[in-house]
Every structure is written in C-alpha cells, then in structure tokens.
Amino acid sequence: MTLYKTHNSRKIAHTQTRRDLIKMVAKRSQKSETAVSEMVDITIDSLSKMLRSAEEEVRLELRGLGVFEVKFMKNEATVRDPRTGETIKYDGRRRKVHFRPSKLIKRALHKDTQIDS
C-alpha cells in the first residue's frame, strides 16, 4: 500500500473511489456491478445537478450522511494573483458548496468526544 502526502503533510493511506462504492453496494445488495454502476452514476449525477442548478442558496439533506449547502460568498473579497503576488479586489458573487456531516458520522469520527446539541 502506497502512502500519499498532501501539501499539508497529512498521510492518506487510500482514496475511496466511485468504483469502491459500486463494489460495496453490489456486494450488499447482491446485484451485478453493471446494474449498480448505472444506479450509482444516476444518483451522483442527480445530486450534482441539484447542487449546480440552484439559482439561489440551496440545502440538500441526506439523513445519516449530512447536509450539502450551496452558499454565496461575500460580495467583495480581496484575492491575490498567485503568479504576480498582486492584490486584486474581486466584486463578483461566487457560490461555494459546504458539507456538514450528520451527528452519526461525527460520533463515528470522534468516538471519545461527546457531541453537544
């Protein structure tokens, strides 16, 4: 198993991919990987379209997984051109996707930590 280093020196042992998801679902549902592949592709494509097509801010809640929110960033931001180092004032409104995990996921990731709420 190869360990990959990211820019902030964290070691990531393995990246899970769409193919890994298909294999897991096919095994659990006892269906062929071909049939599961089509359903996974449709699901991912549908979720992606929901997030991309929202004209305003949108909230997509998947119970047991978490919440995806499309939010607007501040109207004005100061950004830096990485090539020249020059500071540029940006006046456009950009949207970003934010993911907030469910309590179930938080508990699984932080077994020793109690979650208040």
C-alpha positions as CSV (number, residue, x, y, z in Angstrom):
1,M,0.0,0.0,0.0
2,T,1.4,3.4,-1.0
3,L,1.1,6.4,1.2
4,Y,0.5,9.7,-0.4
5,K,1.5,13.0,1.1
6,T,-0.7,16.0,0.6
7,H,0.6,19.6,0.7
8,N,0.0,19.9,4.4
9,S,1.9,16.7,5.3
10,R,-1.1,14.6,6.2
11,K,-0.7,10.9,5.2
12,I,-3.6,9.5,3.3
13,A,-3.5,5.7,3.0
14,H,-6.1,5.2,0.4
15,T,-8.6,7.2,-1.6
16,Q,-12.0,5.7,-1.9
17,T,-13.4,6.0,-5.4
18,R,-16.7,5.5,-7.3
19,R,-15.5,2.0,-8.2
20,D,-15.1,1.1,-4.5
21,L,-18.6,2.4,-3.8
22,I,-20.0,0.3,-6.6
23,K,-18.3,-2.8,-5.4
24,M,-19.6,-2.3,-1.8
25,V,-23.2,-1.6,-3.0
26,A,-23.1,-4.6,-5.3
27,K,-21.9,-6.9,-2.6
28,R,-24.5,-5.7,0.0
29,S,-27.4,-5.7,-2.5
30,Q,-26.3,-9.0,-4.2
31,K,-26.7,-7.3,-7.6
32,S,-24.3,-7.2,-10.5
33,E,-21.7,-4.4,-10.6
34,T,-23.1,-3.3,-14.0
35,A,-26.6,-2.7,-12.7
36,V,-25.3,-1.0,-9.5
37,S,-22.9,1.1,-11.6
38,E,-25.8,2.6,-13.6
39,M,-27.7,3.4,-10.4
40,V,-24.7,5.0,-8.7
41,D,-24.0,7.1,-11.8
42,I,-27.6,8.3,-11.9
43,T,-27.6,9.1,-8.2
44,I,-24.3,11.0,-8.3
45,D,-25.4,12.9,-11.5
46,S,-28.7,13.8,-10.0
47,L,-27.1,15.1,-6.8
48,S,-24.6,17.1,-8.8
49,K,-27.3,18.7,-11.0
50,M,-29.3,19.6,-7.9
51,L,-26.3,21.5,-6.4
52,R,-25.3,23.1,-9.7
53,S,-28.7,24.2,-10.9
54,A,-29.8,26.1,-7.8
55,E,-30.1,29.7,-8.7
56,E,-30.0,30.8,-5.0
57,E,-28.7,29.1,-1.9
58,V,-29.8,25.5,-1.6
59,R,-29.7,22.9,1.2
60,L,-29.6,19.2,0.3
61,E,-30.1,16.9,3.3
62,L,-29.2,13.2,3.2
63,R,-30.2,11.7,6.6
64,G,-27.4,9.7,8.1
65,L,-24.8,11.3,5.9
66,G,-25.1,15.0,6.3
67,V,-26.1,18.3,4.6
68,F,-24.7,19.9,1.5
69,E,-25.3,23.6,1.3
70,V,-24.7,25.9,-1.6
71,K,-23.9,29.3,-0.1
72,F,-23.0,32.7,-1.5
73,M,-19.6,34.1,-0.6
74,K,-19.2,37.7,0.4
75,N,-19.9,40.2,-2.3
76,E,-16.5,41.7,-2.2
77,A,-13.3,39.9,-1.5
78,T,-9.6,40.6,-1.7
79,V,-7.8,38.0,-3.6
80,R,-4.1,37.6,-4.5
81,D,-2.9,36.7,-8.0
82,P,-0.5,33.7,-7.4
83,R,1.7,34.5,-10.4
84,T,2.4,38.1,-9.6
85,G,1.5,38.3,-5.9
86,E,-0.6,41.4,-6.7
87,T,-3.7,42.0,-4.6
88,I,-6.9,42.3,-6.6
89,K,-10.3,43.4,-5.4
90,Y,-13.0,40.9,-6.6
91,D,-16.6,42.2,-6.9
92,G,-18.5,39.2,-8.1
93,R,-20.7,36.9,-6.0
94,R,-19.4,33.3,-6.1
95,R,-21.1,30.3,-4.7
96,K,-19.5,27.5,-2.7
97,V,-20.6,24.1,-1.5
98,H,-20.3,23.4,2.2
99,F,-20.7,19.9,3.7
100,R,-21.8,19.4,7.3
101,P,-21.7,15.8,8.5
102,S,-24.5,14.2,10.4
103,K,-24.3,13.5,14.1
104,L,-23.9,9.8,13.3
105,I,-20.9,10.5,11.2
106,K,-19.4,12.9,13.8
107,R,-19.8,10.3,16.5
108,A,-18.1,7.7,14.4
109,L,-15.2,10.0,13.7
110,H,-14.9,11.2,17.3
111,K,-15.7,8.2,19.4
112,D,-14.1,9.7,22.5
113,T,-15.7,13.1,22.2
114,Q,-19.3,13.8,23.3
115,I,-21.4,15.8,20.9
116,D,-23.3,18.6,22.5
117,S,-26.6,19.6,20.8
